[in-house]
Amino acid sequence: MELADTFDEIKTICDCGNKAIINARIDGNGHIVTTGAQVVLGGNDSYIAMCHRCYETGIREHKIIKLHGQ
Ligand SMILES: [Zn+2]
């Protein structure tokens, strides 16, 4: 089941409920992009607001980040 998120504005609250302070870049596979030097034009990257804890955990555990509105 897919939820259709109708919010267009950038979320400022992380999914865990903490205040989001990082605009994490997510690649087409749902992984957080940590190689900031590479910019893929026309790629499938998206951005999602996350708290620092979820950001670090996501990188460390290679979590698949669920994007909103996709
Ligand atoms: Zn969080």
PDB file of the backbone (N, CA, C, O) and the ligand in Angstrom, with CONECT records:
HET     ZN  A 101       1
ATOM      1  N   MET A   1       0.839  -1.193   0.000  1.00  0.00           N
ATOM      2  CA  MET A   1       0.000   0.000   0.000  1.00  0.00           C
ATOM      3  C   MET A   1       0.873   1.241   0.000  1.00  0.00           C
ATOM      4  O   MET A   1       1.802   1.371   0.797  1.00  0.00           O
ATOM      5  N   GLU A   2       0.555   2.145  -0.906  1.00  0.00           N
ATOM      6  CA  GLU A   2       1.326   3.377  -0.987  1.00  0.00           C
ATOM      7  C   GLU A   2       0.500   4.548  -0.495  1.00  0.00           C
ATOM      8  O   GLU A   2      -0.670   4.704  -0.842  1.00  0.00           O
ATOM      9  N   LEU A   3       1.127   5.343   0.303  1.00  0.00           N
ATOM     10  CA  LEU A   3       0.453   6.533   0.813  1.00  0.00           C
ATOM     11  C   LEU A   3       0.766   7.711  -0.098  1.00  0.00           C
ATOM     12  O   LEU A   3       1.930   7.993  -0.382  1.00  0.00           O
ATOM     13  N   ALA A   4      -0.238   8.372  -0.539  1.00  0.00           N
ATOM     14  CA  ALA A   4      -0.047   9.560  -1.362  1.00  0.00           C
ATOM     15  C   ALA A   4       0.078  10.775  -0.458  1.00  0.00           C
ATOM     16  O   ALA A   4      -0.893  11.239   0.141  1.00  0.00           O
ATOM     17  N   ASP A   5       1.276  11.262  -0.380  1.00  0.00           N
ATOM     18  CA  ASP A   5       1.526  12.419   0.479  1.00  0.00           C
ATOM     19  C   ASP A   5       1.232  13.687  -0.302  1.00  0.00           C
ATOM     20  O   ASP A   5       1.793  13.919  -1.373  1.00  0.00           O
ATOM     21  N   THR A   6       0.369  14.481   0.234  1.00  0.00           N
ATOM     22  CA  THR A   6      -0.046  15.674  -0.506  1.00  0.00           C
ATOM     23  C   THR A   6       0.714  16.908  -0.093  1.00  0.00           C
ATOM     24  O   THR A   6       0.476  17.994  -0.621  1.00  0.00           O
ATOM     25  N   PHE A   7       1.624  16.755   0.842  1.00  0.00           N
ATOM     26  CA  PHE A   7       2.361  17.924   1.302  1.00  0.00           C
ATOM     27  C   PHE A   7       3.469  18.283   0.327  1.00  0.00           C
ATOM     28  O   PHE A   7       4.264  17.433  -0.074  1.00  0.00           O
ATOM     29  N   ASP A   8       3.505  19.522  -0.038  1.00  0.00           N
ATOM     30  CA  ASP A   8       4.536  19.986  -0.954  1.00  0.00           C
ATOM     31  C   ASP A   8       5.685  20.653  -0.224  1.00  0.00           C
ATOM     32  O   ASP A   8       6.815  20.671  -0.713  1.00  0.00           O
ATOM     33  N   GLU A   9       5.399  21.192   0.929  1.00  0.00           N
ATOM     34  CA  GLU A   9       6.445  21.911   1.646  1.00  0.00           C
ATOM     35  C   GLU A   9       7.457  20.947   2.242  1.00  0.00           C
ATOM     36  O   GLU A   9       7.160  19.776   2.481  1.00  0.00           O
ATOM     37  N   ILE A  10       8.639  21.453   2.473  1.00  0.00           N
ATOM     38  CA  ILE A  10       9.688  20.628   3.046  1.00  0.00           C
ATOM     39  C   ILE A  10       9.367  20.353   4.511  1.00  0.00           C
ATOM     40  O   ILE A  10       9.078  21.260   5.292  1.00  0.00           O
ATOM     41  N   LYS A  11       9.427  19.095   4.846  1.00  0.00           N
ATOM     42  CA  LYS A  11       9.169  18.730   6.227  1.00  0.00           C
ATOM     43  C   LYS A  11      10.290  19.228   7.130  1.00  0.00           C
ATOM     44  O   LYS A  11      11.466  19.176   6.771  1.00  0.00           O
ATOM     45  N   THR A  12       9.917  19.699   8.272  1.00  0.00           N
ATOM     46  CA  THR A  12      10.939  20.123   9.219  1.00  0.00           C
ATOM     47  C   THR A  12      10.980  19.204  10.423  1.00  0.00           C
ATOM     48  O   THR A  12      11.767  19.407  11.348  1.00  0.00           O
ATOM     49  N   ILE A  13      10.134  18.201  10.406  1.00  0.00           N
ATOM     50  CA  ILE A  13      10.142  17.203  11.464  1.00  0.00           C
ATOM     51  C   ILE A  13      10.514  15.864  10.848  1.00  0.00           C
ATOM     52  O   ILE A  13       9.938  15.442   9.845  1.00  0.00           O
ATOM     53  N   CYS A  14      11.480  15.208  11.461  1.00  0.00           N
ATOM     54  CA  CYS A  14      11.904  13.908  10.999  1.00  0.00           C
ATOM     55  C   CYS A  14      10.789  12.889  11.230  1.00  0.00           C
ATOM     56  O   CYS A  14       9.895  13.110  12.046  1.00  0.00           O
ATOM     57  N   ASP A  15      10.851  11.780  10.508  1.00  0.00           N
ATOM     58  CA  ASP A  15       9.840  10.736  10.680  1.00  0.00           C
ATOM     59  C   ASP A  15       9.796  10.217  12.114  1.00  0.00           C
ATOM     60  O   ASP A  15       8.755   9.736  12.563  1.00  0.00           O
ATOM     61  N   CYS A  16      10.894  10.306  12.824  1.00  0.00           N
ATOM     62  CA  CYS A  16      10.935   9.800  14.192  1.00  0.00           C
ATOM     63  C   CYS A  16      10.349  10.811  15.166  1.00  0.00           C
ATOM     64  O   CYS A  16      10.170  10.504  16.345  1.00  0.00           O
ATOM     65  N   GLY A  17      10.051  12.009  14.689  1.00  0.00           N
ATOM     66  CA  GLY A  17       9.443  13.012  15.559  1.00  0.00           C
ATOM     67  C   GLY A  17      10.407  14.091  16.025  1.00  0.00           C
ATOM     68  O   GLY A  17       9.983  15.117  16.558  1.00  0.00           O
ATOM     69  N   ASN A  18      11.712  13.864  15.826  1.00  0.00           N
ATOM     70  CA  ASN A  18      12.683  14.874  16.192  1.00  0.00           C
ATOM     71  C   ASN A  18      12.702  15.996  15.161  1.00  0.00           C
ATOM     72  O   ASN A  18      12.211  15.845  14.043  1.00  0.00           O
ATOM     73  N   LYS A  19      13.269  17.101  15.557  1.00  0.00           N
ATOM     74  CA  LYS A  19      13.409  18.205  14.631  1.00  0.00           C
ATOM     75  C   LYS A  19      14.427  17.852  13.550  1.00  0.00           C
ATOM     76  O   LYS A  19      15.535  17.404  13.843  1.00  0.00           O
ATOM     77  N   ALA A  20      14.036  18.058  12.313  1.00  0.00           N
ATOM     78  CA  ALA A  20      14.935  17.746  11.210  1.00  0.00           C
ATOM     79  C   ALA A  20      15.910  18.890  11.009  1.00  0.00           C
ATOM     80  O   ALA A  20      15.511  20.049  10.900  1.00  0.00           O
ATOM     81  N   ILE A  21      17.192  18.556  10.959  1.00  0.00           N
ATOM     82  CA  ILE A  21      18.215  19.591  10.792  1.00  0.00           C
ATOM     83  C   ILE A  21      19.071  19.332   9.561  1.00  0.00           C
ATOM     84  O   ILE A  21      19.909  20.160   9.204  1.00  0.00           O
ATOM     85  N   ILE A  22      18.869  18.199   8.915  1.00  0.00           N
ATOM     86  CA  ILE A  22      19.694  17.845   7.766  1.00  0.00           C
ATOM     87  C   ILE A  22      18.805  17.600   6.563  1.00  0.00           C
ATOM     88  O   ILE A  22      17.777  16.930   6.656  1.00  0.00           O
ATOM     89  N   ASN A  23      19.209  18.143   5.451  1.00  0.00           N
ATOM     90  CA  ASN A  23      18.531  17.855   4.198  1.00  0.00           C
ATOM     91  C   ASN A  23      19.338  16.766   3.504  1.00  0.00           C
ATOM     92  O   ASN A  23      20.270  17.048   2.750  1.00  0.00           O
ATOM     93  N   ALA A  24      18.972  15.546   3.765  1.00  0.00           N
ATOM     94  CA  ALA A  24      19.756  14.419   3.267  1.00  0.00           C
ATOM     95  C   ALA A  24      19.441  14.155   1.808  1.00  0.00           C
ATOM     96  O   ALA A  24      18.288  14.214   1.379  1.00  0.00           O
ATOM     97  N   ARG A  25      20.501  13.860   1.050  1.00  0.00           N
ATOM     98  CA  ARG A  25      20.298  13.523  -0.347  1.00  0.00           C
ATOM     99  C   ARG A  25      20.126  12.010  -0.466  1.00  0.00           C
ATOM    100  O   ARG A  25      20.924  11.233   0.057  1.00  0.00           O
ATOM    101  N   ILE A  26      19.090  11.623  -1.150  1.00  0.00           N
ATOM    102  CA  ILE A  26      18.762  10.208  -1.287  1.00  0.00           C
ATOM    103  C   ILE A  26      18.869   9.817  -2.750  1.00  0.00           C
ATOM    104  O   ILE A  26      18.301  10.474  -3.623  1.00  0.00           O
ATOM    105  N   ASP A  27      19.600   8.744  -3.008  1.00  0.00           N
ATOM    106  CA  ASP A  27      19.734   8.326  -4.408  1.00  0.00           C
ATOM    107  C   ASP A  27      18.528   7.488  -4.835  1.00  0.00           C
ATOM    108  O   ASP A  27      17.615   7.250  -4.045  1.00  0.00           O
ATOM    109  N   GLY A  28      18.537   7.049  -6.081  1.00  0.00           N
ATOM    110  CA  GLY A  28      17.398   6.343  -6.637  1.00  0.00           C
ATOM    111  C   GLY A  28      17.096   5.024  -5.945  1.00  0.00           C
ATOM    112  O   GLY A  28      16.007   4.470  -6.099  1.00  0.00           O
ATOM    113  N   ASN A  29      18.060   4.522  -5.183  1.00  0.00           N
ATOM    114  CA  ASN A  29      17.848   3.266  -4.482  1.00  0.00           C
ATOM    115  C   ASN A  29      17.354   3.465  -3.054  1.00  0.00           C
ATOM    116  O   ASN A  29      17.075   2.501  -2.340  1.00  0.00           O
ATOM    117  N   GLY A  30      17.251   4.724  -2.650  1.00  0.00           N
ATOM    118  CA  GLY A  30      16.778   4.997  -1.295  1.00  0.00           C
ATOM    119  C   GLY A  30      17.890   5.112  -0.274  1.00  0.00           C
ATOM    120  O   GLY A  30      17.626   5.184   0.926  1.00  0.00           O
ATOM    121  N   HIS A  31      19.132   5.130  -0.735  1.00  0.00           N
ATOM    122  CA  HIS A  31      20.250   5.256   0.193  1.00  0.00           C
ATOM    123  C   HIS A  31      20.689   6.711   0.312  1.00  0.00           C
ATOM    124  O   HIS A  31      20.575   7.497  -0.629  1.00  0.00           O
ATOM    125  N   ILE A  32      21.189   7.041   1.488  1.00  0.00           N
ATOM    126  CA  ILE A  32      21.682   8.393   1.708  1.00  0.00           C
ATOM    127  C   ILE A  32      22.990   8.576   0.949  1.00  0.00           C
ATOM    128  O   ILE A  32      23.894   7.745   1.039  1.00  0.00           O
ATOM    129  N   VAL A  33      23.080   9.656   0.211  1.00  0.00           N
ATOM    130  CA  VAL A  33      24.277   9.957  -0.561  1.00  0.00           C
ATOM    131  C   VAL A  33      25.255  10.704   0.339  1.00  0.00           C
ATOM    132  O   VAL A  33      24.939  11.767   0.874  1.00  0.00           O
ATOM    133  N   THR A  34      26.449  10.132   0.497  1.00  0.00           N
ATOM    134  CA  THR A  34      27.448  10.754   1.355  1.00  0.00           C
ATOM    135  C   THR A  34      28.605  11.331   0.562  1.00  0.00           C
ATOM    136  O   THR A  34      29.465  12.017   1.115  1.00  0.00           O
ATOM    137  N   THR A  35      28.628  11.055  -0.729  1.00  0.00           N
ATOM    138  CA  THR A  35      29.690  11.607  -1.563  1.00  0.00           C
ATOM    139  C   THR A  35      29.226  12.948  -2.110  1.00  0.00           C
ATOM    140  O   THR A  35      28.681  13.042  -3.209  1.00  0.00           O
ATOM    141  N   GLY A  36      29.458  13.979  -1.312  1.00  0.00           N
ATOM    142  CA  GLY A  36      28.935  15.286  -1.649  1.00  0.00           C
ATOM    143  C   GLY A  36      29.557  15.912  -2.864  1.00  0.00           C
ATOM    144  O   GLY A  36      28.993  16.841  -3.442  1.00  0.00           O
ATOM    145  N   ALA A  37      30.728  15.413  -3.269  1.00  0.00           N
ATOM    146  CA  ALA A  37      31.420  16.034  -4.383  1.00  0.00           C
ATOM    147  C   ALA A  37      30.765  15.699  -5.710  1.00  0.00           C
ATOM    148  O   ALA A  37      30.892  16.438  -6.687  1.00  0.00           O
ATOM    149  N   GLN A  38      30.066  14.581  -5.733  1.00  0.00           N
ATOM    150  CA  GLN A  38      29.476  14.148  -6.989  1.00  0.00           C
ATOM    151  C   GLN A  38      28.047  14.649  -7.112  1.00  0.00           C
ATOM    152  O   GLN A  38      27.194  14.393  -6.261  1.00  0.00           O
ATOM    153  N   VAL A  39      27.823  15.348  -8.169  1.00  0.00           N
ATOM    154  CA  VAL A  39      26.463  15.801  -8.450  1.00  0.00           C
ATOM    155  C   VAL A  39      26.038  15.175  -9.766  1.00  0.00           C
ATOM    156  O   VAL A  39      26.638  15.425 -10.812  1.00  0.00           O
ATOM    157  N   VAL A  40      25.025  14.383  -9.703  1.00  0.00           N
ATOM    158  CA  VAL A  40      24.537  13.707 -10.908  1.00  0.00           C
ATOM    159  C   VAL A  40      23.362  14.501 -11.454  1.00  0.00           C
ATOM    160  O   VAL A  40      22.268  14.514 -10.889  1.00  0.00           O
ATOM    161  N   LEU A  41      23.624  15.153 -12.560  1.00  0.00           N
ATOM    162  CA  LEU A  41      22.561  15.936 -13.168  1.00  0.00           C
ATOM    163  C   LEU A  41      21.558  15.005 -13.834  1.00  0.00           C
ATOM    164  O   LEU A  41      21.930  14.060 -14.530  1.00  0.00           O
ATOM    165  N   GLY A  42      20.321  15.282 -13.615  1.00  0.00           N
ATOM    166  CA  GLY A  42      19.284  14.469 -14.222  1.00  0.00           C
ATOM    167  C   GLY A  42      19.145  13.104 -13.563  1.00  0.00           C
ATOM    168  O   GLY A  42      18.483  12.214 -14.097  1.00  0.00           O
ATOM    169  N   GLY A  43      19.768  12.941 -12.405  1.00  0.00           N
ATOM    170  CA  GLY A  43      19.671  11.671 -11.699  1.00  0.00           C
ATOM    171  C   GLY A  43      18.362  11.552 -10.944  1.00  0.00           C
ATOM    172  O   GLY A  43      17.467  12.389 -11.065  1.00  0.00           O
ATOM    173  N   ASN A  44      18.280  10.512 -10.177  1.00  0.00           N
ATOM    174  CA  ASN A  44      17.054  10.262  -9.444  1.00  0.00           C
ATOM    175  C   ASN A  44      17.138  10.725  -7.992  1.00  0.00           C
ATOM    176  O   ASN A  44      16.316  10.346  -7.159  1.00  0.00           O
ATOM    177  N   ASP A  45      18.134  11.543  -7.706  1.00  0.00           N
ATOM    178  CA  ASP A  45      18.312  11.953  -6.317  1.00  0.00           C
ATOM    179  C   ASP A  45      17.157  12.809  -5.821  1.00  0.00           C
ATOM    180  O   ASP A  45      16.592  13.623  -6.551  1.00  0.00           O
ATOM    181  N   SER A  46      16.836  12.601  -4.586  1.00  0.00           N
ATOM    182  CA  SER A  46      15.820  13.404  -3.933  1.00  0.00           C
ATOM    183  C   SER A  46      16.383  13.881  -2.606  1.00  0.00           C
ATOM    184  O   SER A  46      17.447  13.439  -2.171  1.00  0.00           O
ATOM    185  N   TYR A  47      15.669  14.770  -1.981  1.00  0.00           N
ATOM    186  CA  TYR A  47      16.108  15.290  -0.696  1.00  0.00           C
ATOM    187  C   TYR A  47      15.015  15.071   0.332  1.00  0.00           C
ATOM    188  O   TYR A  47      13.824  15.180   0.041  1.00  0.00           O
ATOM    189  N   ILE A  48      15.449  14.761   1.534  1.00  0.00           N
ATOM    190  CA  ILE A  48      14.481  14.567   2.601  1.00  0.00           C
ATOM    191  C   ILE A  48      15.058  15.123   3.899  1.00  0.00           C
ATOM    192  O   ILE A  48      16.239  14.951   4.200  1.00  0.00           O
ATOM    193  N   ALA A  49      14.211  15.780   4.644  1.00  0.00           N
ATOM    194  CA  ALA A  49      14.646  16.362   5.912  1.00  0.00           C
ATOM    195  C   ALA A  49      14.702  15.272   6.973  1.00  0.00           C
ATOM    196  O   ALA A  49      13.753  14.510   7.160  1.00  0.00           O
ATOM    197  N   MET A  50      15.833  15.220   7.659  1.00  0.00           N
ATOM    198  CA  MET A  50      16.020  14.202   8.692  1.00  0.00           C
ATOM    199  C   MET A  50      16.693  14.814   9.905  1.00  0.00           C
ATOM    200  O   MET A  50      17.362  15.843   9.809  1.00  0.00           O
ATOM    201  N   CYS A  51      16.508  14.173  11.040  1.00  0.00           N
ATOM    202  CA  CYS A  51      17.271  14.572  12.217  1.00  0.00           C
ATOM    203  C   CYS A  51      18.664  13.953  12.101  1.00  0.00           C
ATOM    204  O   CYS A  51      18.896  13.048  11.300  1.00  0.00           O
ATOM    205  N   HIS A  52      19.578  14.461  12.915  1.00  0.00           N
ATOM    206  CA  HIS A  52      20.955  13.993  12.804  1.00  0.00           C
ATOM    207  C   HIS A  52      21.101  12.526  13.152  1.00  0.00           C
ATOM    208  O   HIS A  52      21.902  11.814  12.545  1.00  0.00           O
ATOM    209  N   ARG A  53      20.331  12.073  14.127  1.00  0.00           N
ATOM    210  CA  ARG A  53      20.441  10.692  14.569  1.00  0.00           C
ATOM    211  C   ARG A  53      20.008   9.729  13.466  1.00  0.00           C
ATOM    212  O   ARG A  53      20.690   8.740  13.197  1.00  0.00           O
ATOM    213  N   CYS A  54      18.880  10.018  12.832  1.00  0.00           N
ATOM    214  CA  CYS A  54      18.395   9.138  11.767  1.00  0.00           C
ATOM    215  C   CYS A  54      19.330   9.180  10.569  1.00  0.00           C
ATOM    216  O   CYS A  54      19.524   8.177   9.882  1.00  0.00           O
ATOM    217  N   TYR A  55      19.906  10.350  10.327  1.00  0.00           N
ATOM    218  CA  TYR A  55      20.852  10.493   9.227  1.00  0.00           C
ATOM    219  C   TYR A  55      22.065   9.593   9.438  1.00  0.00           C
ATOM    220  O   TYR A  55      22.471   8.855   8.541  1.00  0.00           O
ATOM    221  N   GLU A  56      22.636   9.667  10.641  1.00  0.00           N
ATOM    222  CA  GLU A  56      23.816   8.857  10.940  1.00  0.00           C
ATOM    223  C   GLU A  56      23.473   7.375  10.947  1.00  0.00           C
ATOM    224  O   GLU A  56      24.230   6.556  10.425  1.00  0.00           O
ATOM    225  N   THR A  57      22.354   7.037  11.527  1.00  0.00           N
ATOM    226  CA  THR A  57      21.938   5.636  11.570  1.00  0.00           C
ATOM    227  C   THR A  57      21.695   5.113  10.160  1.00  0.00           C
ATOM    228  O   THR A  57      22.059   3.983   9.836  1.00  0.00           O
ATOM    229  N   GLY A  58      21.085   5.932   9.340  1.00  0.00           N
ATOM    230  CA  GLY A  58      20.802   5.527   7.974  1.00  0.00           C
ATOM    231  C   GLY A  58      22.058   5.246   7.193  1.00  0.00           C
ATOM    232  O   GLY A  58      22.102   4.307   6.398  1.00  0.00           O
ATOM    233  N   ILE A  59      23.089   6.055   7.410  1.00  0.00           N
ATOM    234  CA  ILE A  59      24.357   5.843   6.726  1.00  0.00           C
ATOM    235  C   ILE A  59      25.036   4.587   7.255  1.00  0.00           C
ATOM    236  O   ILE A  59      25.524   3.756   6.490  1.00  0.00           O
ATOM    237  N   ARG A  60      25.058   4.467   8.576  1.00  0.00           N
ATOM    238  CA  ARG A  60      25.790   3.373   9.198  1.00  0.00           C
ATOM    239  C   ARG A  60      25.165   2.017   8.851  1.00  0.00           C
ATOM    240  O   ARG A  60      25.864   1.035   8.606  1.00  0.00           O
ATOM    241  N   GLU A  61      23.844   1.996   8.838  1.00  0.00           N
ATOM    242  CA  GLU A  61      23.154   0.719   8.627  1.00  0.00           C
ATOM    243  C   GLU A  61      22.673   0.550   7.191  1.00  0.00           C
ATOM    244  O   GLU A  61      21.977  -0.412   6.866  1.00  0.00           O
ATOM    245  N   HIS A  62      23.053   1.501   6.335  1.00  0.00           N
ATOM    246  CA  HIS A  62      22.664   1.447   4.916  1.00  0.00           C
ATOM    247  C   HIS A  62      21.167   1.247   4.748  1.00  0.00           C
ATOM    248  O   HIS A  62      20.702   0.425   3.959  1.00  0.00           O
ATOM    249  N   LYS A  63      20.450   2.019   5.509  1.00  0.00           N
ATOM    250  CA  LYS A  63      19.000   1.894   5.467  1.00  0.00           C
ATOM    251  C   LYS A  63      18.433   2.438   4.153  1.00  0.00           C
ATOM    252  O   LYS A  63      18.990   3.336   3.522  1.00  0.00           O
ATOM    253  N   ILE A  64      17.312   1.856   3.783  1.00  0.00           N
ATOM    254  CA  ILE A  64      16.560   2.375   2.652  1.00  0.00           C
ATOM    255  C   ILE A  64      15.632   3.450   3.189  1.00  0.00           C
ATOM    256  O   ILE A  64      14.752   3.188   4.008  1.00  0.00           O
ATOM    257  N   ILE A  65      15.849   4.658   2.710  1.00  0.00           N
ATOM    258  CA  ILE A  65      15.050   5.772   3.176  1.00  0.00           C
ATOM    259  C   ILE A  65      13.803   5.874   2.313  1.00  0.00           C
ATOM    260  O   ILE A  65      13.868   5.933   1.085  1.00  0.00           O
ATOM    261  N   LYS A  66      12.689   5.892   2.982  1.00  0.00           N
ATOM    262  CA  LYS A  66      11.426   5.992   2.263  1.00  0.00           C
ATOM    263  C   LYS A  66      11.131   7.454   1.961  1.00  0.00           C
ATOM    264  O   LYS A  66      11.011   8.285   2.862  1.00  0.00           O
ATOM    265  N   LEU A  67      11.020   7.738   0.699  1.00  0.00           N
ATOM    266  CA  LEU A  67      10.754   9.110   0.299  1.00  0.00           C
ATOM    267  C   LEU A  67       9.263   9.383   0.313  1.00  0.00           C
ATOM    268  O   LEU A  67       8.438   8.505   0.058  1.00  0.00           O
ATOM    269  N   HIS A  68       8.956  10.599   0.612  1.00  0.00           N
ATOM    270  CA  HIS A  68       7.558  11.004   0.640  1.00  0.00           C
ATOM    271  C   HIS A  68       7.127  11.456  -0.755  1.00  0.00           C
ATOM    272  O   HIS A  68       7.887  12.082  -1.494  1.00  0.00           O
ATOM    273  N   GLY A  69       5.922  11.128  -1.076  1.00  0.00           N
ATOM    274  CA  GLY A  69       5.372  11.589  -2.340  1.00  0.00           C
ATOM    275  C   GLY A  69       5.900  10.841  -3.542  1.00  0.00           C
ATOM    276  O   GLY A  69       5.796  11.323  -4.670  1.00  0.00           O
ATOM    277  N   GLN A  70       6.468   9.662  -3.315  1.00  0.00           N
ATOM    278  CA  GLN A  70       6.942   8.881  -4.461  1.00  0.00           C
ATOM    279  C   GLN A  70       6.451   7.453  -4.368  1.00  0.00           C
ATOM    280  O   GLN A  70       6.747   6.640  -5.244  1.00  0.00           O
TER     281      GLN A  70
HETATM  282 ZN    ZN A 101      14.891  11.120  13.073  1.00  0.00          ZN2+
END
